[in-house]
């Protein structure tokens, strides 16, 4: 008998390997078909009965088997059931060439009809590479000491803003070894702990001043009121008194304003920005980008509530985000679009993922979706018109069965080949 150790390393959890994902995609394919595809399928099935009835009626009226067979050689099912899914698959493939992953045709259809686009700010309209540009102290605190305390707390929080604080402390050579008790992370709010027996909190204005009821000393009020609105602020409080405000500058994406303007031109009537930043910062960004509406100091549940209210008002909503806090809103929107560099949970719940680091791909996707619906409508009209004409000509004896079959099958093949061509100019 021998003894020993066995080490098991789990590479993938159940249901997460490539084959399981393929099976799941196949199972979801029917559910993710666009409404236009489903209507075309149902119409094609119904028209089979009418084609058979037309053939029988032709024979009863003319007693000419050739005419009846000519009508029978033509139906609508082949062209409708081939052209619609081929068009959708071609559009999804074309999107993939631009590093856009679409989970189903229904989302492209919804995107083509959308009238409201909602942006998260950090990591979506901005580059998610924030830097600390200012440290304002209160209550007689030392600037470097407050930055050191902030870095000590923020190093426990995996977020780009937290990384910026830690990086700023390192650049100034500040040693921020742990000086606090256990850290409490409050989602979408901030961080809380205790230092020398006093409660220390750092985070958003809402969290610090409303939830934690931190006060600003009278002698600090004027400095606090004059904090510049062109940056985001993290507030650090110790013992219930505001101790420092850390200014964070996260530059906007250079293409952000252009994208908002192009969305307006593409038929989006309402562009909204939802952010956890303070109102002054949000207002300045909204004005710079020509955004129609903004909401500041919002929580994840506030984003979801805003989307629900927009949908109840009859709007078709597209949500674009990248973080964990955006996941509820992404799943609730008619179309959720995740920026590929964001959190994995956001990509998982989103309907579409844009991997390219350029928001202009969003405009391209909108145009591609509209081109897809135009092609589907055009194909539908062609199939109904052309095949209907073949049936009429066959019934009047102007086409032989062989000619009817040749024209019907040939048009189906040519239409299918056309469905595979690119929809957007290179």
SULVENKA-V978785 format. One record per backbone hydrogen bond with DSSP energy under -1.0 kcal/mol. CO is the residue of the C=O (numbers start at 0). NH is the residue of the N-H. E is the energy in kcal/mol with one decimal. If there is no record, write none. Layout:
BEGIN
<<CO NH E> <CO NH E>>
END
This chain:
BEGIN
<<12 15 -1.8> <16 20 -2.1> <17 21 -2.1> <18 22 -2.4> <19 23 -2.3> <20 24 -2.3> <21 25 -2.2> <22 26 -2.4> <23 27 -1.8> <27 31 -2.2> <29 32 -1.0> <31 105 -2.5> <33 37 -2.1> <34 38 -2.4> <35 39 -2.2> <36 40 -2.3> <37 41 -2.5> <38 42 -2.5> <39 43 -2.5> <40 44 -2.1> <41 45 -2.0> <42 46 -2.5> <45 49 -1.1> <46 50 -2.5> <47 51 -2.3> <48 52 -2.6> <49 53 -2.7> <50 54 -2.2> <51 55 -2.3> <52 56 -2.7> <53 57 -2.4> <54 58 -1.9> <55 59 -2.3> <56 60 -2.3> <57 61 -2.3> <58 62 -2.7> <63 67 -1.9> <64 68 -2.7> <65 69 -2.2> <66 70 -2.0> <67 71 -1.9> <68 72 -1.7> <70 73 -1.3> <75 79 -2.0> <76 80 -2.7> <77 81 -1.4> <78 82 -2.8> <79 83 -1.5> <81 85 -1.7> <82 86 -2.2> <83 87 -1.9> <84 88 -2.9> <85 89 -2.3> <86 90 -2.2> <87 91 -2.5> <88 92 -2.4> <89 93 -2.4> <90 94 -2.3> <91 95 -2.1> <92 96 -1.4> <94 97 -1.4> <94 99 -1.6> <95 98 -1.8> <98 354 -3.0> <100 352 -2.4> <103 106 -1.1> <104 108 -1.9> <105 109 -2.2> <106 110 -2.3> <107 111 -1.9> <114 269 -1.6> <115 317 -2.4> <116 271 -2.9> <117 319 -2.7> <118 273 -2.8> <120 123 -1.9> <120 124 -1.8> <120 125 -1.7> <124 252 -3.0> <130 248 -2.9> <133 246 -2.6> <135 244 -2.9> <137 140 -1.7> <141 145 -2.1> <142 146 -2.0> <143 147 -2.2> <144 148 -2.3> <145 149 -2.5> <146 150 -2.4> <147 151 -2.0> <148 152 -1.8> <149 153 -3.0> <150 154 -1.7> <152 155 -1.3> <153 156 -2.2> <156 158 -1.8> <158 162 -2.6> <159 163 -1.7> <160 164 -1.7> <161 165 -2.3> <162 166 -2.6> <163 167 -2.1> <164 168 -1.9> <165 169 -2.0> <166 170 -2.4> <167 171 -1.2> <168 173 -2.8> <169 172 -1.6> <183 191 -2.6> <185 188 -2.2> <185 189 -1.7> <188 203 -2.1> <189 185 -2.7> <190 201 -2.4> <191 183 -3.3> <192 199 -2.9> <193 180 -2.0> <194 197 -2.0> <197 194 -3.1> <198 238 -2.6> <199 192 -2.5> <200 236 -2.7> <201 190 -2.9> <202 234 -2.5> <203 207 -2.6> <204 208 -2.6> <205 209 -1.5> <205 210 -2.0> <206 211 -2.0> <207 213 -2.0> <214 241 -2.3> <216 219 -2.0> <219 223 -2.4> <220 224 -2.6> <221 225 -1.1> <223 226 -1.3> <231 247 -3.7> <233 245 -3.1> <234 202 -1.6> <235 242 -3.0> <235 243 -2.0> <236 200 -2.4> <239 214 -2.2> <240 237 -1.9> <242 137 -2.6> <243 235 -3.0> <244 135 -3.0> <245 233 -2.4> <246 132 -2.4> <246 133 -1.1> <247 231 -2.4> <248 130 -1.9> <250 126 -1.8> <252 255 -1.9> <254 258 -2.5> <255 259 -2.1> <256 260 -2.3> <257 261 -2.5> <258 262 -2.4> <259 263 -1.9> <260 264 -2.0> <261 265 -1.7> <262 267 -2.5> <263 266 -1.4> <269 116 -2.4> <270 292 -1.7> <271 118 -3.2> <272 294 -2.4> <274 297 -2.0> <276 296 -2.0> <277 281 -2.3> <278 282 -2.8> <279 283 -2.1> <280 284 -2.1> <281 285 -2.6> <282 286 -2.1> <283 287 -1.9> <284 288 -2.3> <285 290 -2.5> <292 272 -1.9> <294 274 -2.3> <298 302 -2.0> <299 303 -1.9> <300 304 -2.1> <301 305 -2.3> <302 306 -2.1> <303 307 -2.4> <304 308 -2.3> <305 309 -2.2> <306 310 -2.4> <307 311 -2.2> <308 312 -1.2> <309 314 -2.2> <310 313 -1.8> <315 114 -1.5> <315 115 -1.9> <316 334 -1.6> <317 117 -3.3> <318 336 -3.4> <319 119 -2.2> <320 338 -2.0> <321 342 -3.2> <322 325 -1.0> <323 326 -1.3> <325 329 -2.7> <326 330 -2.2> <327 331 -1.3> <328 332 -2.0> <334 318 -2.4> <335 350 -1.8> <335 351 -2.2> <336 320 -2.0> <337 353 -2.7> <338 341 -2.3> <342 346 -1.6> <343 347 -2.0> <344 348 -1.9> <345 349 -1.5> <350 102 -2.1> <351 337 -2.7> <352 100 -2.9> <353 339 -3.6> <355 357 -1.6> <357 360 -1.7> <358 361 -1.8> <359 363 -2.1> <360 364 -2.3> <361 365 -2.0> <362 366 -2.5> <363 367 -2.7> <364 368 -2.4> <365 369 -2.0> <366 370 -2.4> <367 371 -2.3> <368 372 -2.0> <369 373 -2.1> <370 374 -2.5> <371 375 -2.5> <372 376 -2.4> <373 377 -2.4> <374 378 -2.8> <375 379 -2.4> <376 380 -2.2> <377 381 -2.3> <378 382 -2.9> <379 383 -2.3> <380 384 -2.5> <381 385 -3.2> <382 386 -1.9> <383 387 -1.4> <384 388 -1.8> <385 389 -2.1> <386 390 -2.2> <387 391 -2.1> <388 392 -2.7> <389 393 -2.4> <390 394 -2.3> <391 395 -1.6> <392 397 -2.7> <393 396 -1.2> <399 403 -2.6> <400 404 -2.5> <401 405 -2.5> <402 406 -2.8> <403 407 -2.5> <404 408 -2.8> <405 409 -2.7> <406 410 -2.2> <407 411 -1.7> <408 412 -2.2> <409 413 -2.5> <410 414 -2.5> <411 415 -2.2> <412 416 -2.2> <413 417 -2.1> <414 418 -1.7> <417 420 -1.4>>
END
